[in-house]
Amino acid sequence: MRIVVFVKPVPEAETRLRPSADGARLDTDGVKWVLSGYDESAIEQALLLKEANAGSEVRAVTYGPSPRSEEVLRACLALGCTSAGWVEAPADLPPDVRLKVRALRQAAVRWPADLYLLGQQSLDTESGLLPLALAMALGVPGANGALDLAFDAARNELSFERSSEAGVEEWRLPSPSVIGLKQAKNDPRSAKLQNILKSRKMPIDRIPAVELPAAPEVTGNANRFRFELPPPRTGARLIEYAAPDEAAEKLVRVLREEAKVFP
Amino acid sequence: MPDFSLTEEQSSLREMARKFARTEMAPKAAECDRTPRFPEEVYRKAWELGLMNLNVPAEYGGSGLSALDQCLIVEELAYGCAGMTTSIIANCLALEPILLGGTEEQKRRFLPPFCAEYHLASFCLTEPAGGSDAGAISTRAKRHGDGYRLTGEKCFITNAPHASLYTVFATVDPELRHKGISAFVVPRSAPGVTPGKDEEKMGHRASSTSTVRFEEVEVPPSDRLGAEGDGFPIAMRTLDQTRTPIGALATGIAQAALDHAAAYSLKRHTFGKPISEHQAIQVKLADMATRVQASRLLTWSAAARIDRGEPGTLDSSIAKTFASDAAFAVADDAIQIHGGYGYMKEYPVEKLLRDAKLTQIYEGSNEIQRIVIARELLKRYA
């Protein structure tokens, strides 16, 4: 089974985010880039499928600038992916799903697979558009929000569950398909030290930006023009008290008279 | 190395160890310290990820890391919990005599099982009547047929109750002092081997430490490392290799203490402002940061020298002594910055002081290190 997993570098959760000088985007200086959480699950899922289907290959692919792209691809190789592909992009790439689909489509043509797997959404922009947009671009079936994927080689069929408020759905899709994953059966594994060392010596196949077809015209509403951090939290207030019932009384008074949460 | 920057490979190793320390070790550190508990699940996971047996070459299934790479990893692990780190790196100490003194056949026999499966080994040098005075070892190796019978007691042996293999130093004749000592590999399953009960320790409480008794333990000649009488140089060369990582371990404790203290100083207010704005606190933080930085650089430089194949005794002794004294001082300052809270077990800094203390004592006390430093130093003036 050939699996391509599309992954995206996102800022590490502990990174201190700052807007850029023009206020239009995130200042990426000093940001540490890591594999997006849903993508970690997608890699785990791909590796589980590889282990269940002898002779399988898992290729991690990303679209983006250097060096963050190589870094997350090396992380995927260290986890057990058998190869890596990098569609190069300039650092000031606008966050537009059409540009991304154009690039990843090129990758899917270069590296055909039985399954194109993604995290259901990234942890930074959280738009969740890519799985279905990519399925449309490739002209294959697509689904998002999948849980615990399995592959039936005899029937050439992918099966998974989706949970909704109405209950659990069981899905079967013919291969190849594009699937956005919510969660694998396992928690994502950690890379072994020896594999980290090996991954440093593995090649990363590149598709240079110039090999991509012409960019679709990006119209105004697709441009994010402002990036703001949430307002800083206002100061908490400490209720001073001698006994617990005094604290309760004071708290109720504040909630009723100032916050007006009680009539 | 002269520009003190790390390669991408080194950065990724460090990153991996950091993640392991902060997600697998740190959350359990307080509980394992208080109970105390030997968190075998953490050690098994460390083994699975290749964080044990760092010094065993790849041809025997280990990670085969350079001294510098080992230091990068050990510092990060110690940041999470120094006690767990001691148990994780104890295999390196126990297996190093085999790497240094073993024949190819012995290496092939003893090392791969540790890399193929989770097993612990212990380095048995120290005895109740003497640690630093290793020449005064009294555990006897009496010749018996082709082989030996070992009798005696070792103490303060890391991981001993959980180990499946011991590297043991014993003398064929105490009168010969250093020259009578030989090194042996003894499986835990050998009749007459008895580890004692876990010691109750001041720090490193997630680690396990006990005595090991040997009573007429039969050792075939094929399990002796090197020639008869090679034991003392094997032990000393082992400690030359493992001393530098102790400097890194101490640096990890010190970095944790600095991080806790600096973060606390920004939150804690006295006299209407954060205590970080009081110069008395700033001076402390500056001295702490200076010590941490110096410890790290001394450790890296000693490790780099060992990796170049140059004699590392002087540099590793300097690094271990400085970094462990620094870790104690920095942990002390961290408690002082926390004030009364720092003295409470609810806060993490008092544990750091207890953990730092051991780094001044084990793998050659700092007093012995200073003798070594002076001796190596004076050679250059003689």
Interface residues (C-beta under 8 A of the other chain):
Chain A: R74 A78 S190 A191 K192 L193 Q194 I196 L197 R200
Chain B: E8 E9 S12 L13 M16 K19 F20 E48 L49 G50 L51 A58 S63
